[in-house]
Amino acid sequence: MNRTDFTEPRSDYVLENAAPQAERRFTALEELYDEATFANLDGTGVGPGWRCLEVGAGGGSVARWLGERVGPQGYVLATDLDPRHVDAAQSPVIEVRRHDVVHDPLPESAFDLVHARLVLVHLPERATALKQLVAALRPGGWFTMEEFDLRMAPVSTERRDAGERVLDDVTGAFVRLLELRGVDQSYGRALPRLFAEAGLVQIEAVGRVTFARGGSPGARLYRANIEQTRDQLVEAGLATAEEIERYCDRLADPEAMFTLPVLVAVRGRRP
């Protein structure tokens, strides 16, 4: 299906899709979380003929999965501030659109399913975005989201000496950078309440903690994030170049063990 551009990107997003590390980040996220995301979506009953909205489509794996589920009579609108990594040619039912979920309109009461993963947490105007996404649901439609809660788990399982705390130190610096750009560290735990306040019903939520080792998809995700934001971290005085180098070395060590943030998955239905 066609690729359309609604608006030029407007964002203070730390992890822009134009960066060379973006593809590695998307691949790692898919390896880490697609299975759980698909299970969350499967719980809505999504199937042939459904109209779906995928917000912040990233690398496009969720949009492609939805395209397979809805079949030739269905429709998937995959949006992103920068959708360069989503290939619309892979499915005739997928439309790819450059779209700002805060500032650009969406059709109301138009979708059977709306999904967003690791999107709204980055938006200072996340309440506005949430309201618009709920309004895009038809009555009876499902809204599913997954967001990190950065306060619900430590990073490193290593507590033996200062050198091994580099995983905590540099990851903490990265989280601080995100916070300075408007990220809400506690957003994940707030989702069930926010869904209820938005008038959704049949709300279900679960938190997922992933333990990882050096060299794993979790390590590749962290490394891509830190390499992309290296200059910002150093310029802000949040980490030194030497700390970042040791951090990346540690992420490559298969003996390193750490946790990823809690990923809160929630779904609810518009009455």
N, C-alpha and C positions, 0 to 999 in steps of 0.2 A: 504494500500500500504506500501511499505518498508520504514524503517527509515535508512538513510545513514549519515555517518560522513565524511565531506569533510576535515575538519581541526580542530585542537585543538583551543579552545577559545583564542583570543588575544584581550584584551580590558582593558581600564581604566574606564570602566563603573561603576558608583557609585552604581547602583541598580542591582546587579548581581542576576540572576535567581536562583542561588543555595541557597540564603538566605531563612530562614523560613518565612519571611514576603512576599515573592514574590507572593505566591498564593493569599494572601489577596489583594495585589496590583492589580493583574490581574482581580480578581473578581470585585473589585471596578471600574476599568477602563471599564470593559464590561458593568456594570450597568449604568455607566455615559454616555458612548459614542457609544456603539454598534449601537443603533438605528440611530444616525446621520451618522455613518460610513456606515451602510447598505444603507441608502438613497443616500449617495454620490456614492457608488458603483453601485447602481441601475440606477443612471443617465447615466452610460456608456452603458447600455443595456446588461450587462453580462448575458449570458444564456447558453443553452445546447451546449456542444462541445467546449466551450472556454478553452484556456490554460492560467492559472493564476499563478502569482508569488506573494506570501505573504511574505514580508520581516519583520523580527522581529516579528515572529508569537506569541510570548508571551504565553498566555494561550490557544490559538488555536481557539477562538470563531469565528474570521473572516475567518480563513481557513475552518472551518466546514461549515459556511454559504456559502462560495464560492463553496465548494464541492457539496452542495445541489443544487445550481443554475446551475452548469455546467453539472451535471448529469453523467451517466455512460460513455458517450463518451468524457467527458472533463478530465481535469487534473489540479491539484493544487499542486504547489511546495511551501511548507511552510518552511522557513529558519529562523534560529536564531543562535546566538553565542552559546547558551545553550538551546536546544529545549526540555528539560526534561518535560515541562508541556504540550506539544502537543502530543496527542494520535493519532498516525497514524492509529490504528486499527479501529477507528470510521468511516472511509470512505475508500473504495477501490480506490478512485481517488486521494487521498492525499498522497504525498510523503513528509516526514519530513527529513530535511537535516541540519546538523550542518554546518554553513557557515558564513564567515566573508565578509560582503558586500563591504568592502574596499579592502581586499587583495586577496580574492578568486574569480576566474572567474565565469561568467555566460554565457550561450549561447546567442549569439546575434540574434536579430530579431526572437525571439522564442515565445513571449507571447502576447496574446490579451489584457491582463490586468496585470498591476503591481500595487501593493498597499503597502504602509508603513504608520504606525501610531506611532508617538512618537519614532522614531528610529534615523533619520539622525541628529536631533538636538543635540544628544549626541556625535556625531562623529566629532573630530577635522578635519578629512579628508572628511567632508560631501560633498564637491564639487566633489571629485573623485567618491564617492558612487552614487551621483545623475547622473553623466555622465554614469556610468555603467548601472544603472537601465533604463535610457532612451534608451541606446543601446540594451537592452534586449527586447524592444518592437518591434513587427513587424510593418511595415507601416500600419497605421490606428488603431493601438493599443492605449489603454488608460492608462495613469499614474495618479493614485490618491494618495494623501498624506494628512495626518492631523498632524500638529505640533503645540505645544504651542508657543505663544508669551508672554514671561514673563514680558514684559514692558507695555503691553497694558491695564492692569487693576490692581487696588489695591487688596489686599487680604481680609482685614477685613472691615466690615461695621460698626464696633464698634469704637467709638472715645471718649468715656466718661472718661476714666482714664487710667493710665499706666498699671494697671493689665490687662485690656481688650485689650491692644495693644500687648499682648504676641503672638497672632496669626500672626500679621505682623512681629514681631521681629524674631521669630523662623523660620517662612516660608522664610523670607528674608535671614536668615543664611543658610538655605538649598539651596536657589537659588545661593547664593554666592559660596557654595561648588560646585555646578554644574558648575558654571562659571570657577572655578579654575581647573576643570577637562575637560574643553574645550567646554562646552555648550554655544551656541550663544543665548542670551536672546531675541534677536530680529528676530530670524530665521523665525518665523511664518509669519510675515508681508512681508518678502522677497520672499516667495514662488511664488507668481504670476510672479514677475519679473524673478526669476530664471527659471521658466518653459518657459517663453518666450525666454530667452537667450539660453536655451537648444534646441530651435527650435520647441517646441510644439505649437499647435494651438488649437482653440476652448477652450481657458482657461476660467474657471469659478472658483471663490473663494468666500468664506463666512467665517465670524468670529462668533464664538459661545461663549457666556459667561454664565456660570452656577453659580447660587446663591445656597448656601447650608447652612444647619444647622448642629449643633453638632449631631453626631450619624448617619448621612446620609452617602451614598456611598462616597460623597466628603470628609467627615470627616475621613472615614475609609481609603481612599486613602492617605490623608495627614499623618495620624497616622502611617500607614505602612511604608511610606517613611522616616519619622523621626525616628521611632524605628530602622529601618535598618541602618540608618546613624548616630545614636546617638554617637557612639564612635568617628567617624570621625569628627563630629561637635565639640565635646568637645576637642579633641586633637588639632584641628586647631584653637581653641580659638574663634570659631564663635558663640557658645552658651554654657551655663552652664547646668549641669545636673538638677539643680533646675528649670531653665527656661523650659527645655524640659518636665519635669514632669508637670509643670503648663500648658504647651501647650497641652499635651495629655489629661489632666483633662478637659480643655476647649473644646476640640474637642468632648468630651463625653456629654457635656451639650447641651440639645436640644434648649436652648435659645440663644446659640452662632450662629451668622450669619456671613457669609463670602462669597467671590467669589473665584472661581477657575480661573486659567489663561485663557486667550482667546485661544480657539482652532481654528486655521485657517485650513479650509478644502479647498483643491484646486484639480482640475482635468484638464488635458489637453491631447491632442491627437497627436500622431506622424504622420506627414503628409506622 
